[in-house]
C-alpha cells in the first residue's frame, strides 16, 4: 500500500492515489479523506502537470471527490484534461496518416509509445499524455523515411551530414513541424545496443502484434517487449516522470505478461536492475501487483531499494522539473549495471556523440571524427551537476 512510500505531504499521497485508472473502496475512502483537508490545490496541479498525470488525477477526483474540491480548481484540472484529449486526437490522426504514407512508399514501421501505448495500457487515448510521436523503421529505410517526413513539411534538427553521424552512433533522429508543436522521433532501434541489449529492433520485428488505431491496422510491440522497453526507457531517464510508472502499472494490470521469459531476458542481458527498478517503483508508489518470484527479486536487492529511494526523493522535490545532467545520468546508469562488462558497454555508449553534441558543435564531414573528442570534453566542462 501507499504507506510504504516516504513522501510526506498530503498532496503527494493524493497524487499517487489519483494516478491510476481504477480505485477500490479503500483508495476511494482515503482519497476523500485527503481531499477534505486543507489541500494546496495549486501545488497539486503543478506537481501533477510536472509528472504528466493531470488527466489521471482529474479522472479520480471527478469520479470520487468532486463535491469536496473548490470548483475553480476542479475546472482547472478539467481544462487541462480536455486540452490533452484534443492534442492526442490531432497527434493520433497525424500518426495514422504518416503510417499510411510510409506503407505506400514500401516502408514498414512500428509506432512506439504515444497512442499505441495509450491503447495497450489504458484502453483510452485520453488517459495518457504524449507530446511527440515515436516511430521505428528498419535502419536501411531511415533516409527514405526522412525524405518522406521532409515532404510532409517537417524539418530535421540536424543537417544531412550530422544525421549520418547519428545513424552510426545513436538510435533516433528528431523532426519538427508547426513551429515545434509537432515532433516526430524517427527510430531504427529502441535504444542503443551499448546501453541495453535487452530490446533490440531485430527481435522486436519478429514479435509484432497488430492493433486498430482510428480504423487502421498498425504494428505494435508485443506486450512483453513493450514492458521491457518501458523499464529500459525509464531507467535511461532516471524515472523523472511518474507517468512512466503509470504506463508500467497499467500495462501490467491489463495485459498478460510472460514473467519467466522477461526475468530470464533480464538476467541474460545484464538488465536486471533496469527491469526490476521499474517494477519496484510501480509497486512502491502505485501498489502494482507482481508475481511472488518477481517480488523476491525486488526485496532481495538492497542496492536497488537505495536507488529507488533516490528516485522517489527527486520525484517529489517540487513542482518544477530540473533535468538531470549527463554526469548524474551516467552515475545512475553506471550503478544500475551489476557486471563490469555491462558497465564498460555503458561507458562506451556515453562516449558516443549525441544529437545535442552535433547541434552545439557543427563540424564539416571531413572532421566528423572530432565529435568523439568533443563529447567527453562537453561532459566534463559544460555539465557540472
C-alpha positions as CSV (number, residue, x, y, z in Angstrom):
1,X,0.0,0.0,0.0
2,X,0.9,3.6,-0.2
3,X,2.1,3.8,3.3
4,X,5.3,2.2,2.0
5,X,6.4,5.4,0.4
6,X,8.4,8.0,2.2
7,X,6.6,11.0,0.7
8,X,5.3,13.3,3.5
9,X,2.8,15.8,2.1
10,X,-0.9,15.1,1.8
11,X,-0.7,16.4,-1.8
12,X,1.9,13.7,-2.6
13,X,-0.2,10.9,-1.4
14,X,-3.2,12.3,-3.1
15,X,-1.3,12.4,-6.4
16,X,-0.3,8.8,-6.0
17,X,-3.9,7.7,-5.2
18,X,-5.2,9.5,-8.3
19,X,-2.5,8.5,-10.7
20,X,-4.4,5.4,-11.9
21,X,-7.5,4.3,-13.9
22,X,-9.2,2.2,-11.2
23,X,-9.7,2.8,-7.5
24,X,-11.0,0.3,-5.0
25,X,-13.1,1.2,-1.9
26,X,-10.1,1.6,0.3
27,X,-8.4,4.0,-2.1
28,X,-11.6,6.0,-2.6
29,X,-12.1,6.3,1.1
30,X,-8.5,7.6,1.6
31,X,-8.8,9.9,-1.4
32,X,-11.9,11.5,0.0
33,X,-10.3,11.9,3.4
34,X,-7.3,13.6,2.0
35,X,-9.4,15.9,-0.3
36,X,-11.3,17.0,2.8
37,X,-8.1,18.5,4.2
38,X,-6.6,21.9,3.5
39,X,-5.0,20.9,0.2
40,X,-2.7,23.2,-1.7
41,X,-4.5,22.7,-5.0
42,X,-2.1,24.9,-7.0
43,X,0.8,22.8,-5.8
44,X,-1.0,19.6,-6.5
45,X,-2.0,20.7,-10.0
46,X,1.6,21.9,-10.9
47,X,3.1,18.6,-9.5
48,X,0.6,16.6,-11.5
49,X,1.5,18.6,-14.6
50,X,5.2,18.1,-13.9
51,X,4.6,14.3,-13.9
52,X,2.1,14.3,-16.8
53,X,-0.7,12.7,-14.8
54,X,-3.2,15.6,-14.7
55,X,-5.6,13.6,-16.8
56,X,-5.5,10.5,-14.5
57,X,-5.8,12.6,-11.3
58,X,-8.8,14.5,-12.8
59,X,-10.5,11.2,-13.6
60,X,-10.3,10.1,-10.0
61,X,-11.1,13.5,-8.4
62,X,-14.1,14.0,-10.7
63,X,-15.4,10.5,-10.1
64,X,-14.9,10.3,-6.3
65,X,-14.4,13.7,-4.7
66,X,-15.9,16.4,-7.0
67,X,-18.2,17.6,-4.1
68,X,-15.2,18.2,-1.9
69,X,-13.0,20.2,-4.3
70,X,-13.3,24.0,-4.9
71,X,-14.9,24.3,-8.3
72,X,-12.3,26.7,-9.7
73,X,-9.6,24.1,-9.1
74,X,-11.6,21.2,-10.4
75,X,-12.3,23.3,-13.6
76,X,-8.5,23.8,-14.0
77,X,-8.0,20.1,-14.0
78,X,-10.8,19.6,-16.4
79,X,-9.5,22.2,-18.8
80,X,-6.1,20.5,-18.9
81,X,-7.8,17.1,-19.4
82,X,-9.7,18.5,-22.4
83,X,-6.6,20.1,-23.9
84,X,-4.8,16.8,-23.6
85,X,-7.7,15.0,-25.4
86,X,-7.6,17.5,-28.2
87,X,-3.8,17.3,-28.6
88,X,-3.9,13.5,-28.5
89,X,-6.6,13.3,-31.2
90,X,-4.5,15.6,-33.5
91,X,-1.3,13.6,-33.0
92,X,-3.1,10.3,-33.4
93,X,-4.5,11.5,-36.7
94,X,-1.0,12.6,-37.8
95,X,0.4,9.2,-36.9
96,X,-2.2,7.3,-38.8
97,X,-1.6,9.5,-41.9
98,X,2.2,9.0,-41.6
99,X,1.9,5.3,-41.3
100,X,-0.2,5.2,-44.4
101,X,2.3,7.3,-46.4
102,X,5.2,5.1,-45.2
103,X,3.3,1.9,-46.2
104,X,2.6,3.4,-49.6
105,X,6.3,4.0,-50.0
106,X,7.1,0.4,-49.1
107,X,8.5,1.3,-45.7
108,X,7.5,-0.9,-42.8
109,X,7.0,0.9,-39.5
110,X,6.2,0.4,-35.8
111,X,4.6,3.2,-33.8
112,X,6.2,3.2,-30.3
113,X,4.7,4.6,-27.1
114,X,2.3,7.5,-27.8
115,X,-1.2,6.4,-29.0
116,X,-0.3,2.7,-29.1
117,X,0.8,2.7,-25.5
118,X,-2.3,4.6,-24.5
119,X,-4.4,1.8,-26.1
120,X,-2.4,-1.1,-24.7
121,X,-2.0,0.3,-21.1
122,X,-5.1,2.4,-20.7
123,X,-7.7,1.3,-23.3
124,X,-8.3,5.0,-23.8
125,X,-6.4,7.6,-25.9
126,X,-7.5,10.3,-23.4
127,X,-5.7,8.9,-20.4
128,X,-2.1,9.2,-21.4
129,X,-0.2,12.4,-22.2
130,X,2.1,12.4,-25.2
131,X,3.6,15.4,-26.9
132,X,5.6,13.7,-29.7
133,X,5.3,10.6,-31.8
134,X,7.9,7.9,-31.9
135,X,8.1,5.6,-34.9
136,X,10.6,2.8,-35.7
137,X,11.7,1.9,-39.2
138,X,14.4,-0.5,-40.4
139,X,17.9,1.1,-40.5
140,X,18.1,0.7,-44.3
141,X,14.9,2.7,-44.6
142,X,15.9,5.6,-42.3
143,X,16.8,8.1,-45.1
144,X,13.8,7.2,-47.2
145,X,11.6,7.8,-44.2
146,X,13.4,11.1,-43.6
147,X,12.7,12.3,-47.1
148,X,9.1,11.4,-46.7
149,X,8.9,13.4,-43.5
150,X,10.6,16.4,-45.2
151,X,7.9,16.1,-47.9
152,X,5.2,16.4,-45.2
153,X,6.7,19.7,-44.1
154,X,8.9,18.5,-41.2
155,X,12.3,19.9,-40.7
156,X,15.3,18.0,-39.4
157,X,17.0,19.3,-36.3
158,X,20.3,18.2,-37.8
159,X,21.7,18.6,-41.3
160,X,22.3,15.5,-43.6
161,X,26.0,15.2,-42.6
162,X,25.1,15.2,-38.9
163,X,22.3,12.7,-39.5
164,X,24.8,10.3,-41.0
165,X,26.9,10.6,-37.8
166,X,23.8,10.0,-35.6
167,X,22.8,7.0,-37.7
168,X,26.2,5.4,-36.7
169,X,26.2,6.5,-33.0
170,X,22.6,6.7,-31.7
171,X,19.2,5.3,-32.3
172,X,16.9,8.1,-33.5
173,X,16.6,11.4,-35.3
174,X,14.2,14.2,-34.4
175,X,12.0,16.2,-36.8
176,X,9.7,19.2,-36.1
177,X,6.9,21.0,-37.7
178,X,4.3,23.7,-36.9
179,X,6.9,25.8,-35.0
180,X,7.9,22.8,-32.9
181,X,4.4,21.8,-31.9
182,X,4.5,18.6,-33.8
183,X,7.6,16.4,-33.1
184,X,8.5,13.0,-34.7
185,X,11.2,10.8,-33.3
186,X,12.4,8.5,-36.1
187,X,14.0,5.4,-34.6
188,X,15.8,2.5,-36.1
189,X,16.5,1.0,-32.6
190,X,14.6,1.1,-29.4
191,X,17.8,2.1,-27.7
192,X,21.5,1.7,-28.5
193,X,22.7,-1.8,-28.0
194,X,25.6,-0.4,-25.9
195,X,23.0,1.0,-23.5
196,X,20.9,-2.2,-23.3
197,X,21.0,-5.5,-25.1
198,X,17.5,-6.4,-23.9
199,X,15.2,-4.8,-26.5
200,X,16.8,-5.0,-30.0
201,X,14.9,-3.9,-33.1
202,X,15.8,-7.1,-34.8
203,X,13.9,-9.1,-32.2
204,X,11.0,-6.7,-31.9
205,X,10.3,-7.0,-35.6
206,X,9.9,-10.8,-35.2
207,X,7.3,-10.5,-32.3
208,X,4.9,-7.7,-33.6
209,X,1.2,-7.6,-32.8
210,X,-1.4,-5.5,-34.6
211,X,-3.8,-3.0,-33.1
212,X,-6.6,-1.0,-34.6
213,X,-5.8,2.8,-34.5
214,X,-8.6,5.0,-35.9
215,X,-9.7,2.2,-38.2
216,X,-6.2,1.5,-39.4
217,X,-4.3,-1.8,-38.6
218,X,-0.9,-0.8,-37.3
219,X,2.1,-2.7,-36.0
220,X,2.8,-2.6,-32.3
221,X,5.4,-4.1,-29.9
222,X,4.4,-7.3,-28.2
223,X,3.3,-6.7,-24.6
224,X,6.4,-8.3,-23.2
225,X,8.7,-6.2,-25.4
226,X,6.8,-3.1,-24.6
227,X,7.0,-3.6,-20.8
228,X,10.8,-4.3,-21.0
229,X,11.3,-1.3,-23.2
230,X,9.4,1.0,-20.8
231,X,11.6,-0.1,-18.0
232,X,14.7,0.5,-20.0
233,X,13.5,3.9,-21.1
234,X,12.6,4.9,-17.6
235,X,16.0,3.9,-16.3
236,X,17.8,5.8,-19.1
237,X,16.0,8.9,-17.9
238,X,16.2,8.2,-14.2
239,X,12.4,7.8,-13.9
240,X,11.9,11.5,-13.9
241,X,8.1,11.3,-14.5
242,X,5.5,9.5,-12.5
243,X,3.5,8.9,-15.8
244,X,6.2,6.5,-17.0
245,X,5.5,4.3,-13.9
246,X,1.8,4.7,-14.5
247,X,2.4,3.2,-18.0
248,X,4.1,0.2,-16.4
249,X,1.5,-0.3,-13.7
250,X,-1.5,0.0,-16.1
251,X,0.1,-2.3,-18.7
252,X,0.7,-5.0,-16.0
253,X,-2.9,-4.5,-14.8
254,X,-4.5,-5.0,-18.2
255,X,-2.2,-7.4,-20.1
256,X,-0.9,-10.9,-19.7
257,X,2.9,-10.8,-19.0
258,X,5.2,-13.8,-19.6
259,X,7.2,-13.2,-16.4
260,X,9.6,-16.1,-16.6
261,X,10.7,-15.1,-20.1
262,X,11.3,-11.5,-19.1
263,X,13.1,-12.5,-15.9
264,X,15.4,-14.7,-18.0
265,X,16.0,-11.9,-20.5
266,X,16.9,-9.5,-17.8
267,X,19.5,-11.9,-16.3
268,X,21.0,-12.9,-19.7
269,X,21.4,-9.3,-20.8
270,X,22.7,-7.8,-17.6
271,X,19.5,-5.7,-17.4
272,X,18.1,-7.0,-14.1
273,X,18.2,-3.7,-12.2
274,X,16.8,-1.7,-15.2
275,X,13.9,-4.1,-15.4
276,X,13.3,-4.6,-11.7
277,X,13.7,-0.9,-10.8
278,X,10.6,0.0,-12.8
279,X,8.6,-2.8,-11.2
280,X,9.9,-1.9,-7.7
281,X,8.8,1.7,-8.2
282,X,5.4,0.8,-9.6
283,X,4.9,-1.5,-6.6
284,X,6.1,1.0,-4.1
285,X,4.3,4.1,-5.4
286,X,1.2,2.7,-7.2
287,X,0.6,-0.7,-5.5
288,X,1.2,-2.7,-8.6
289,X,0.8,-6.5,-8.2
290,X,3.7,-8.6,-9.3
291,X,4.2,-12.4,-9.0
292,X,5.9,-13.8,-5.9
293,X,9.2,-14.7,-7.7
294,X,9.4,-11.2,-9.0
295,X,8.7,-9.8,-5.6
296,X,11.5,-11.9,-4.1
297,X,13.9,-10.3,-6.6
298,X,12.7,-6.8,-5.6
299,X,13.1,-7.4,-1.9
300,X,16.5,-9.1,-2.0
301,X,18.4,-6.3,-3.8
302,X,19.2,-3.7,-1.2
303,X,21.1,-1.6,-3.7
304,X,18.0,-1.5,-5.9
305,X,16.0,-0.2,-3.0
306,X,18.5,2.6,-2.3
307,X,18.4,3.6,-5.9
308,X,14.6,3.7,-5.8
309,X,14.6,5.9,-2.8
310,X,16.8,8.4,-4.5
311,X,14.3,8.5,-7.4
312,X,11.3,9.0,-5.1
313,X,13.1,11.9,-3.5
314,X,13.7,13.5,-6.9
315,X,10.1,12.9,-8.0
316,X,8.7,14.8,-5.0
317,X,11.3,17.6,-4.9
318,X,9.0,20.3,-6.2
319,X,6.7,21.3,-9.0
320,X,9.5,22.4,-11.4
321,X,11.3,19.6,-13.3
322,X,15.0,20.0,-13.1
323,X,16.6,17.7,-15.7
324,X,19.4,15.6,-14.6
325,X,22.8,16.4,-16.0
326,X,24.7,13.9,-18.2
327,X,27.0,13.4,-15.3
328,X,24.2,12.5,-12.9
329,X,22.6,10.2,-15.6
330,X,26.0,8.5,-16.0
331,X,26.4,7.8,-12.3
332,X,22.9,6.5,-12.0
333,X,23.0,4.2,-15.0
334,X,26.6,3.0,-14.3
335,X,25.4,1.9,-10.8
336,X,22.4,0.0,-12.3
337,X,24.7,-2.5,-14.1
338,X,25.9,-5.4,-12.0
339,X,28.7,-6.7,-14.2
340,X,31.9,-4.8,-15.2
341,X,31.2,-5.9,-18.8
342,X,27.9,-4.1,-18.7
343,X,29.5,-1.0,-17.2
344,X,32.2,-1.0,-19.9
345,X,29.5,-1.1,-22.6
346,X,27.6,1.8,-20.9
347,X,30.9,3.8,-20.7
348,X,31.4,3.3,-24.4
349,X,27.8,4.3,-25.0
350,X,28.3,7.6,-23.1
351,X,31.3,8.5,-25.2
352,X,29.4,8.3,-28.5
353,X,28.2,11.7,-29.9
354,X,24.6,12.6,-29.4
355,X,22.3,14.9,-31.4
356,X,22.9,17.5,-28.7
357,X,26.6,17.4,-29.3
358,X,26.2,17.7,-33.0
359,X,23.7,20.6,-32.7
360,X,26.1,22.5,-30.4
361,X,29.3,22.0,-32.4
362,X,28.8,21.8,-36.1
363,X,31.8,20.2,-37.9
364,X,32.4,19.5,-41.6
365,X,32.1,15.9,-42.7
366,X,35.9,15.6,-43.0
367,X,36.2,16.4,-39.3
368,X,33.3,14.3,-38.0
369,X,35.7,12.1,-36.1
370,X,36.2,15.1,-33.8
371,X,32.7,14.7,-32.3
372,X,34.2,11.8,-30.4
373,X,36.6,14.3,-28.8
374,X,34.0,17.0,-28.3
375,X,31.7,14.6,-26.4
376,X,33.8,13.9,-23.3
377,X,35.0,17.5,-23.2
378,X,31.4,18.7,-23.2
379,X,30.5,16.2,-20.4
380,X,33.4,17.4,-18.3
381,X,33.3,21.1,-19.0
382,X,29.7,22.0,-19.5
383,X,27.7,19.7,-17.3
384,X,29.0,20.1,-13.8
385,X,26.0,19.0,-11.7
